[in-house]
Amino acid sequence: MEKDLKERIRPVIIHDTKENRDYTLEFSRDSIKFAEGRGFRIADVDNYPMTKVPEFFWYAFRMHHPSVSLAKAEELLDRMGGMTEALAQRLGELWAVPFNALASEQDDGEVKNATVTVEL
C-alpha cells in the first residue's frame, strides 16, 4: 500500500464554541463493534436516515468520547444544521479504516508485522 489509510484520512474535529469544547470523531475496531452490537449497519443509513444518521454520528464519538450520549450527539448535530454530504462522506471513509486494517497483506504480497505465521 502506498500509505496507511489511517494516515491519509484525517478525523473530523468539531469545535463547540457554546461549551468551549472540541470533539474528535473517528472509528476504531472497538467503536464499530459497539455499533454493530447494537444492530447498526452502515447500509441502513441510506434506508433509514431519520434514525440511522444520528446514530452514525453518535458512534463516531465513541472512540475518543465514550461518555457522550446519543442525546448530546443529536443536539450537536442539530446545532450544526444537520449532516452535510461532506461530513457523511468523511465519516464513511473513517468507518472503513478499521476494516482496511484487517487486511494483512501489502501490495507486494508481504505480510506486515508478521510474528505469527499460518500454514495451510
Short mmCIF file of the C-alpha atoms (twelve columns), coordinates in Angstrom:
data_MODEL
# 
_entry.id   MODEL 
# 
loop_
_atom_site.group_PDB 
_atom_site.id 
_atom_site.type_symbol 
_atom_site.label_atom_id 
_atom_site.label_alt_id 
_atom_site.label_comp_id 
_atom_site.label_asym_id 
_atom_site.label_seq_id 
_atom_site.Cartn_x 
_atom_site.Cartn_y 
_atom_site.Cartn_z 
_atom_site.pdbx_PDB_model_num 
ATOM 1   C CA . MET A 1   0.000   0.000   0.000  1 
ATOM 2   C CA . GLU A 2   1.239   3.475   -0.720 1 
ATOM 3   C CA . LYS A 3   0.394   4.869   2.720  1 
ATOM 4   C CA . ASP A 4   -1.521  3.573   5.676  1 
ATOM 5   C CA . LEU A 5   -5.188  4.537   5.225  1 
ATOM 6   C CA . LYS A 6   -5.363  5.900   8.751  1 
ATOM 7   C CA . GLU A 7   -2.638  8.417   7.859  1 
ATOM 8   C CA . ARG A 8   -4.492  9.593   4.795  1 
ATOM 9   C CA . ILE A 9   -7.924  10.158  6.339  1 
ATOM 10  C CA . ARG A 10  -7.993  12.831  8.988  1 
ATOM 11  C CA . PRO A 11  -10.534 12.593  11.798 1 
ATOM 12  C CA . VAL A 12  -13.403 15.051  11.971 1 
ATOM 13  C CA . ILE A 13  -12.923 17.754  14.592 1 
ATOM 14  C CA . ILE A 14  -15.991 19.544  15.920 1 
ATOM 15  C CA . HIS A 15  -15.417 22.846  17.692 1 
ATOM 16  C CA . ASP A 16  -18.294 23.564  20.075 1 
ATOM 17  C CA . THR A 17  -17.932 27.254  20.886 1 
ATOM 18  C CA . LYS A 18  -21.043 27.255  23.087 1 
ATOM 19  C CA . GLU A 19  -19.401 24.851  25.539 1 
ATOM 20  C CA . ASN A 20  -15.796 25.697  24.592 1 
ATOM 21  C CA . ARG A 21  -15.027 22.061  23.779 1 
ATOM 22  C CA . ASP A 22  -13.599 20.130  20.836 1 
ATOM 23  C CA . TYR A 23  -14.676 16.647  19.774 1 
ATOM 24  C CA . THR A 24  -12.626 14.269  17.618 1 
ATOM 25  C CA . LEU A 25  -14.713 11.899  15.530 1 
ATOM 26  C CA . GLU A 26  -13.348 8.686   14.043 1 
ATOM 27  C CA . PHE A 27  -13.779 4.937   14.385 1 
ATOM 28  C CA . SER A 28  -11.795 2.071   15.853 1 
ATOM 29  C CA . ARG A 29  -12.499 -1.651  15.837 1 
ATOM 30  C CA . ASP A 30  -13.995 -1.299  19.301 1 
ATOM 31  C CA . SER A 31  -16.283 1.581   18.360 1 
ATOM 32  C CA . ILE A 32  -17.521 -0.336  15.315 1 
ATOM 33  C CA . LYS A 33  -18.078 -3.452  17.429 1 
ATOM 34  C CA . PHE A 34  -20.070 -1.261  19.824 1 
ATOM 35  C CA . ALA A 35  -22.227 -0.013  16.929 1 
ATOM 36  C CA . GLU A 36  -22.672 -3.446  15.373 1 
ATOM 37  C CA . GLY A 37  -23.531 -4.922  18.766 1 
ATOM 38  C CA . ARG A 38  -26.498 -2.555  18.836 1 
ATOM 39  C CA . GLY A 39  -27.655 -3.675  15.409 1 
ATOM 40  C CA . PHE A 40  -26.182 -0.772  13.441 1 
ATOM 41  C CA . ARG A 41  -25.445 -1.471  9.792  1 
ATOM 42  C CA . ILE A 42  -23.793 1.188   7.674  1 
ATOM 43  C CA . ALA A 43  -26.049 0.247   4.739  1 
ATOM 44  C CA . ASP A 44  -29.080 1.294   6.788  1 
ATOM 45  C CA . VAL A 45  -28.001 4.941   6.855  1 
ATOM 46  C CA . ASP A 46  -29.419 5.465   3.351  1 
ATOM 47  C CA . ASN A 47  -32.550 3.401   4.027  1 
ATOM 48  C CA . TYR A 48  -33.477 4.901   7.424  1 
ATOM 49  C CA . PRO A 49  -31.870 8.338   7.558  1 
ATOM 50  C CA . MET A 50  -34.017 9.819   10.361 1 
ATOM 51  C CA . THR A 51  -32.926 7.041   12.703 1 
ATOM 52  C CA . LYS A 52  -29.541 5.984   11.405 1 
ATOM 53  C CA . VAL A 53  -27.855 9.305   10.561 1 
ATOM 54  C CA . PRO A 54  -27.936 10.497  14.195 1 
ATOM 55  C CA . GLU A 55  -26.790 7.041   15.364 1 
ATOM 56  C CA . PHE A 56  -23.922 7.012   12.856 1 
ATOM 57  C CA . PHE A 57  -22.869 10.461  14.033 1 
ATOM 58  C CA . TRP A 58  -23.057 9.341   17.690 1 
ATOM 59  C CA . TYR A 59  -20.983 6.201   17.080 1 
ATOM 60  C CA . ALA A 60  -18.237 8.403   15.649 1 
ATOM 61  C CA . PHE A 61  -17.833 9.946   19.123 1 
ATOM 62  C CA . ARG A 62  -17.314 6.553   20.766 1 
ATOM 63  C CA . MET A 63  -13.580 6.203   20.050 1 
ATOM 64  C CA . HIS A 64  -12.489 9.408   21.803 1 
ATOM 65  C CA . HIS A 65  -15.570 10.489  23.758 1 
ATOM 66  C CA . PRO A 66  -17.366 7.356   25.000 1 
ATOM 67  C CA . SER A 67  -19.327 9.293   27.610 1 
ATOM 68  C CA . VAL A 68  -21.115 11.463  25.013 1 
ATOM 69  C CA . SER A 69  -24.764 10.419  24.972 1 
ATOM 70  C CA . LEU A 70  -26.904 9.945   21.887 1 
ATOM 71  C CA . ALA A 71  -28.989 12.922  23.031 1 
ATOM 72  C CA . LYS A 72  -25.858 15.112  23.235 1 
ATOM 73  C CA . ALA A 73  -24.666 13.976  19.802 1 
ATOM 74  C CA . GLU A 74  -28.107 14.705  18.326 1 
ATOM 75  C CA . GLU A 75  -28.132 18.134  19.949 1 
ATOM 76  C CA . LEU A 76  -24.720 18.908  18.422 1 
ATOM 77  C CA . LEU A 77  -25.867 17.621  15.040 1 
ATOM 78  C CA . ASP A 78  -28.940 19.880  15.224 1 
ATOM 79  C CA . ARG A 79  -26.826 22.892  16.194 1 
ATOM 80  C CA . MET A 80  -24.537 22.137  13.223 1 
ATOM 81  C CA . GLY A 81  -27.527 22.297  10.905 1 
ATOM 82  C CA . GLY A 82  -27.584 18.550  10.245 1 
ATOM 83  C CA . MET A 83  -25.339 16.130  8.430  1 
ATOM 84  C CA . THR A 84  -23.743 17.603  5.339  1 
ATOM 85  C CA . GLU A 85  -22.809 15.392  2.419  1 
ATOM 86  C CA . ALA A 86  -19.111 16.140  3.021  1 
ATOM 87  C CA . LEU A 87  -19.389 15.124  6.687  1 
ATOM 88  C CA . ALA A 88  -21.266 11.931  5.822  1 
ATOM 89  C CA . GLN A 89  -18.624 11.058  3.233  1 
ATOM 90  C CA . ARG A 90  -15.735 11.641  5.659  1 
ATOM 91  C CA . LEU A 91  -17.429 9.585   8.389  1 
ATOM 92  C CA . GLY A 92  -17.929 6.802   5.845  1 
ATOM 93  C CA . GLU A 93  -14.239 6.906   4.958  1 
ATOM 94  C CA . LEU A 94  -13.310 6.833   8.644  1 
ATOM 95  C CA . TRP A 95  -15.683 3.879   9.177  1 
ATOM 96  C CA . ALA A 96  -13.703 1.938   6.543  1 
ATOM 97  C CA . VAL A 97  -10.292 2.494   8.198  1 
ATOM 98  C CA . PRO A 98  -10.546 -0.320  10.796 1 
ATOM 99  C CA . PHE A 99  -11.781 -2.743  8.138  1 
ATOM 100 C CA . ASN A 100 -8.797  -1.944  5.942  1 
ATOM 101 C CA . ALA A 101 -6.528  -2.558  8.913  1 
ATOM 102 C CA . LEU A 102 -7.782  -6.168  8.984  1 
ATOM 103 C CA . ALA A 103 -6.082  -6.798  5.636  1 
ATOM 104 C CA . SER A 104 -2.700  -8.276  6.435  1 
ATOM 105 C CA . GLU A 105 -1.004  -8.260  3.050  1 
ATOM 106 C CA . GLN A 106 0.850   -5.434  1.389  1 
ATOM 107 C CA . ASP A 107 0.509   -4.963  -2.374 1 
ATOM 108 C CA . ASP A 108 3.779   -6.853  -2.831 1 
ATOM 109 C CA . GLY A 109 2.338   -9.918  -1.055 1 
ATOM 110 C CA . GLU A 110 4.424   -9.447  2.078  1 
ATOM 111 C CA . VAL A 111 2.680   -9.846  5.398  1 
ATOM 112 C CA . LYS A 112 3.120   -6.802  7.587  1 
ATOM 113 C CA . ASN A 113 4.378   -7.200  11.155 1 
ATOM 114 C CA . ALA A 114 4.192   -10.976 10.991 1 
ATOM 115 C CA . THR A 115 5.397   -12.516 14.234 1 
ATOM 116 C CA . VAL A 116 2.936   -15.364 13.851 1 
ATOM 117 C CA . THR A 117 2.627   -17.362 10.653 1 
ATOM 118 C CA . VAL A 118 -0.123  -19.633 9.364  1 
ATOM 119 C CA . GLU A 119 0.473   -22.717 7.279  1 
ATOM 120 C CA . LEU A 120 -2.483  -24.116 5.392  1 
# 
